[in-house]
Amino acid sequence: MTKICIATGSYFHPQETQIGFHAQNLFGGNVCILHEHPMDSDPFGLEHHAWMPPKGKKSTRSEKLALLAAKVRNIAKHRTARVPYGQIRNDLVTFLDKTAPDAILAEFGNVGLRIAPVAKQIGLPVFTYFRGADASSQLRIPLRAAGYRRMMGHLDGVFSVSQFLLDELAATGVRHANSHVVPSGVNTDLFVPSKKKKGSFLTVGRFVEKKRPDITVKAFCLNAQKTDGISLDMVGDGPMLDQCKSIVQDFEMGHRVTFHGARPHPYVQEMLGQSEVFLQHSVRAKNGNTEGLPTAIQEAMSCGLAIVSTRHAGIPEAVIEGENGHLVEEGDFDGFTAAIGRVAENLSGLPEIAARNREKALARYDNRKLIKVVEREIEAVLQAK
């Protein structure tokens, strides 16, 4: 059976559920892990190796000079200073020799940038999966696009959660002939519709600039002033939470808007199952950061919610205006307010949209189907070698 080595930054970051899903399920769980940062715990019991030394490790003067020289060479050759070198590289290669994977899948472009040169040197096929910031804001980092362009020559294939991200990369000259759009997907057996609470709106996510929760809550409050029977639940926390609470207080809508704080996945599943409409006003952040295709949107579709969102990143690839939701331009407060109003005025039409979104999620965003696409494309390369 094919064995894959997943290369990632952290093993395992709790917010990176899609990476955890790959770690447990790619090629039947025949997986080993390369991770950049040392970890205190081993969540999956897989063979794993950290290729960076623990922070705080003291270095001799000669080691510091060797590190500086290696960084200069790496920048000149790969346009990044962080390709493993010296003993760190040797230990990494020893781990790969011991575990004997058939290929490496680097989760996130920046990880691929560091690992792909080593994989290519030892003749191991390597693929990279782009997911969001790695193909948007990180392109503003000096040398990053140049590094990605060089990395393409080392790669055997590219995956991306949305066509939007591939287009972002292509705009800077980063292209690969063997590229595939494969969303992260969701477990459609866990994210299922339940008994819906009529007129219930929901947001899930960090209260950060990229999601503009201030626009969402203000637009909802304006509609709630003139429409009875609608409510909003907001799950998450972050730096803009207090601002959003102040907006609700100013509108005197504390009885219509509930802040739940950060909650675990089972709580989110329950909230999605019983809600009717999902709101997410995603925008490109000031640093250029964008979504790929938000997992929350896919979860909401799987749970049969109508979507009100923005024409941002890969969202228009999932949400079609008038078919399974409404989309407005990023930052369009008036348009977002009007879109919420159209939904609130037609609550009787939501069951039809719910069925349509559930059907679409089963067909296009079931992560068990999507992981088979990744496996198929990797095996096609391996069989061709």
C-alpha positions in Angstrom: 0.0 0.0 0.0 1.2 3.5 -0.8 2.7 5.4 2.2 2.7 9.1 2.4 4.7 11.5 4.5 2.8 14.6 5.5 5.1 17.7 6.0 3.5 20.4 8.1 4.4 23.2 10.5 2.9 21.8 13.7 1.9 18.3 14.6 -0.9 18.8 15.4 -2.5 22.3 15.4 -6.1 21.9 16.8 -7.5 24.5 14.3 -6.0 22.6 11.4 -8.7 19.9 11.4 -8.2 19.2 7.7 -4.5 18.3 8.3 -5.5 16.0 11.1 -8.0 14.3 8.8 -5.3 13.7 6.2 -2.9 12.4 8.9 -5.5 9.8 10.1 -7.0 8.8 6.7 -4.7 9.3 3.7 -4.0 5.9 2.2 -5.8 4.2 5.0 -3.7 6.0 7.7 -0.4 4.7 6.2 1.2 8.0 7.1 4.3 9.4 8.8 4.8 13.1 9.8 7.5 15.6 9.3 6.9 18.7 11.3 8.9 21.9 11.7 8.2 22.7 15.3 8.9 20.3 18.2 5.7 19.2 20.0 5.0 18.1 23.6 2.4 15.5 22.7 1.7 12.9 20.0 -2.0 13.1 19.1 -2.2 10.3 16.5 0.6 7.9 17.5 2.3 8.2 14.0 6.0 8.0 13.3 7.1 11.6 13.3 10.1 13.8 13.3 10.7 17.5 14.0 13.3 19.0 11.7 14.0 22.1 13.7 15.9 22.1 17.0 14.0 23.2 20.2 13.9 26.9 20.9 16.4 28.1 23.5 19.1 25.6 22.3 22.5 27.3 22.7 24.7 27.4 19.7 28.5 27.8 19.5 30.1 30.6 17.5 31.1 28.2 14.8 27.5 26.8 14.6 26.1 30.3 14.3 28.5 31.1 11.5 27.6 27.8 9.7 23.9 28.7 10.1 24.4 32.1 8.6 26.3 30.6 5.7 23.6 28.0 5.1 20.9 30.7 5.1 22.8 32.8 2.5 23.2 29.7 0.3 19.5 28.8 0.7 18.4 32.3 -0.2 20.6 32.3 -3.3 19.4 28.9 -4.5 15.8 28.6 -3.2 14.8 32.2 -2.3 14.2 31.1 1.3 16.6 30.8 4.2 14.7 27.9 5.8 15.5 24.8 3.7 17.0 22.2 6.2 20.8 22.0 6.1 23.7 20.2 7.8 22.8 17.8 10.6 19.2 18.9 10.6 18.9 17.8 7.0 20.8 14.6 7.6 18.5 13.7 10.5 15.5 14.4 8.3 16.8 12.2 5.5 17.6 9.5 8.0 13.9 9.6 9.2 12.7 9.3 5.6 15.0 6.4 4.9 13.7 4.6 8.0 10.0 5.3 7.4 10.3 4.8 3.6 7.3 6.8 2.4 6.5 6.7 -1.3 5.9 10.5 -1.5 5.7 13.7 0.6 2.6 15.9 0.8 3.6 19.3 2.1 0.5 20.9 3.7 0.8 24.6 2.9 3.0 26.3 0.3 5.5 27.7 2.8 6.2 24.2 4.1 6.6 22.9 0.6 9.1 25.7 0.0 11.3 24.3 2.7 10.9 20.6 2.1 10.6 20.2 -1.7 14.3 20.8 -2.4 15.4 18.1 0.0 12.8 15.7 -1.3 13.9 16.3 -4.9 17.6 15.8 -4.0 16.9 12.3 -2.6 14.5 11.4 -5.4 11.3 11.4 -3.4 8.1 12.6 -5.2 6.7 15.7 -3.5 3.4 17.5 -3.7 2.2 20.8 -2.1 -1.3 21.8 -0.9 -2.2 25.5 -0.9 -4.9 26.5 1.6 -5.2 30.3 2.1 -2.7 32.7 3.4 0.1 30.7 1.8 -1.2 31.7 -1.6 -2.4 35.3 -0.7 -0.8 37.4 2.0 2.4 35.4 1.9 2.9 36.4 -1.7 3.7 39.9 -0.3 6.7 38.5 1.6 9.9 39.5 -0.2 11.2 36.6 -2.3 8.1 34.4 -1.6 6.7 34.4 -5.1 10.3 33.9 -6.5 10.7 31.0 -4.1 7.4 29.4 -5.2 8.4 29.8 -8.8 11.6 27.8 -8.1 9.7 25.3 -6.0 7.4 24.4 -8.9 10.3 22.8 -10.6 10.8 20.4 -7.7 7.1 19.5 -7.3 5.3 16.5 -8.9 1.9 18.1 -8.3 -0.1 20.9 -6.6 -3.4 20.8 -4.8 -5.4 23.8 -3.8 -8.7 24.2 -1.9 -10.0 26.6 -4.5 -9.4 27.8 -8.1 -9.1 31.3 -6.7 -5.8 30.4 -4.9 -4.4 28.9 -8.1 -5.3 32.1 -9.9 -3.6 34.2 -7.2 -0.4 32.1 -7.6 -0.6 32.3 -11.4 -0.9 36.1 -11.2 2.7 36.1 -9.8 4.0 33.5 -12.3 3.6 30.5 -10.0 2.1 27.7 -12.1 2.3 23.9 -12.2 1.0 21.7 -15.1 -0.3 19.1 -12.6 -2.6 21.2 -10.5 -5.9 20.2 -9.0 -8.6 22.0 -7.0 -9.6 19.8 -4.1 -11.5 21.5 -1.2 -10.8 20.4 2.3 -14.4 19.2 2.7 -16.3 18.1 5.8 -17.6 14.9 7.3 -21.2 15.0 6.0 -22.2 12.3 8.5 -21.3 14.6 11.4 -22.5 17.9 9.9 -26.2 17.1 9.3 -29.4 19.1 9.4 -31.5 18.7 12.5 -34.8 20.4 13.7 -34.4 24.0 12.5 -35.2 27.0 14.7 -37.3 29.3 12.5 -35.6 32.6 11.7 -32.2 31.5 13.2 -29.1 33.1 11.8 -25.6 32.0 12.7 -22.0 33.0 12.4 -19.0 30.8 13.3 -15.4 32.1 13.3 -12.8 34.4 14.8 -13.8 38.0 15.4 -11.0 39.3 13.1 -10.7 41.8 10.3 -10.7 39.1 7.6 -14.3 38.1 8.6 -15.7 41.7 9.3 -18.0 40.6 12.1 -18.8 44.2 12.7 -20.5 44.5 9.3 -22.4 41.2 10.0 -23.8 42.1 13.3 -24.7 45.7 12.4 -26.4 44.5 9.2 -28.4 42.0 11.2 -29.4 44.5 13.9 -30.8 46.8 11.2 -33.0 44.0 9.9 -34.0 42.9 13.3 -35.4 46.4 14.0 -38.0 45.9 11.3 -38.4 42.1 11.2 -39.8 40.1 14.1 -38.9 36.5 14.6 -35.2 36.5 13.6 -32.3 35.9 15.9 -28.5 35.7 15.5 -26.0 33.4 17.3 -22.3 34.3 17.1 -19.8 31.6 17.9 -16.2 32.5 18.4 -13.9 35.1 19.9 -11.1 37.5 18.9 -10.0 41.1 19.0 -13.2 42.5 17.4 -15.6 40.8 19.9 -15.9 43.8 22.2 -16.6 46.1 19.3 -19.4 43.8 18.1 -20.9 43.6 21.6 -21.0 47.4 21.7 -22.8 47.5 18.4 -25.5 45.2 19.8 -25.8 47.3 22.9 -26.2 50.5 20.8 -29.0 48.8 18.9 -30.5 47.4 22.1 -30.6 44.0 20.5 -29.2 41.9 23.3 -32.4 39.8 23.3 -31.9 39.0 19.6 -28.1 38.5 19.4 -26.3 35.9 21.5 -22.5 35.7 21.8 -21.4 32.2 22.6 -17.6 32.6 22.7 -15.2 30.0 21.4 -16.8 26.6 21.5 -15.6 23.0 20.6 -16.6 21.3 17.4 -19.5 19.3 18.7 -21.1 22.5 19.9 -20.6 24.1 16.5 -22.1 21.0 14.8 -25.2 21.3 17.0 -25.6 25.1 16.3 -25.2 24.5 12.6 -27.7 21.7 12.6 -30.5 23.8 14.1 -29.9 27.1 12.3 -31.4 28.2 9.1 -29.0 30.9 7.7 -25.2 31.2 7.8 -23.6 34.7 7.7 -20.0 35.3 6.8 -18.7 38.6 5.5 -15.2 37.6 4.4 -12.8 40.2 3.0 -9.2 40.4 2.0 -7.3 41.6 5.1 -5.0 44.6 4.9 -2.0 42.3 4.8 -3.4 40.6 1.7 -4.6 37.5 3.6 -7.7 35.7 2.2 -9.6 32.6 2.8 -9.2 29.6 0.5 -12.6 28.1 0.6 -13.8 28.5 4.2 -14.5 25.2 5.9 -17.3 26.9 7.8 -19.1 27.6 4.5 -18.8 23.9 3.6 -20.0 22.8 7.1 -23.0 25.2 6.8 -24.0 23.8 3.4 -23.7 20.2 4.8 -26.1 21.2 7.6 -28.6 22.7 5.2 -28.2 26.4 5.8 -28.7 29.2 3.3 -25.6 31.2 2.9 -25.2 35.0 2.9 -21.6 35.9 2.2 -19.2 37.8 0.0 -17.6 37.4 -3.4 -14.4 36.5 -1.7 -11.7 33.9 -2.5 -13.3 30.5 -3.3 -16.7 31.3 -1.8 -18.3 32.0 -5.2 -17.1 28.5 -6.3 -19.5 27.1 -3.6 -22.3 29.6 -3.3 -24.3 30.6 -6.4 -26.3 33.7 -6.2 -30.0 33.0 -5.9 -29.5 29.2 -6.0 -28.1 28.4 -2.5 -27.5 31.8 -1.1 -26.7 35.5 -1.7 -23.3 37.1 -2.3 -22.2 40.8 -2.2 -19.0 42.5 -2.8 -16.4 42.7 0.0 -17.1 45.5 2.4 -20.5 46.2 0.9 -22.5 47.0 4.1 -25.6 48.1 2.3 -25.6 45.1 0.0 -25.1 42.7 2.9 -27.9 44.4 4.9 -30.2 44.0 1.9 -29.2 40.4 1.4 -30.1 39.5 5.0 -33.4 41.4 4.5 -34.3 39.3 1.4 -33.7 36.1 3.4 -35.6 37.4 6.4 -38.6 38.3 4.2 -38.7 34.8 2.7 -38.2 32.4 5.6 -40.7 30.0 4.0 -38.3 29.4 1.1 -35.4 28.2 3.3 -36.3 24.5 3.4 -35.9 24.3 -0.3 -32.5 25.9 -0.1 -31.5 23.7 2.8 -32.2 20.6 0.7 -30.3 22.0 -2.2 -27.2 22.8 -0.1 -27.3 19.5 1.7 -27.3 17.7 -1.7 -24.5 19.9 -3.0 -22.4 19.2 0.1 -22.9 15.4 -0.3 -21.8 15.6 -3.9 -18.9 18.0 -3.8 -17.7 18.5 -0.2 -17.7 15.1 1.5 -14.1 14.9 2.8 -14.0 11.1 2.4 -14.7 11.5 -1.4 -12.2 14.3 -1.7 -9.4 12.5 0.0 -9.8 9.8 -2.7 -9.2 12.4 -5.3 -5.9 13.4 -3.6 -4.9 9.7 -3.4 -5.7 9.1 -7.0 -3.6 12.0 -8.3 -0.6 11.1 -6.1 -0.8 7.4 -7.2 -1.1 8.5 -10.9 2.3 10.2 -10.5 3.9 7.3 -8.7 2.7 4.8 -11.3 4.1 7.0 -14.1 7.6 7.0 -12.6 
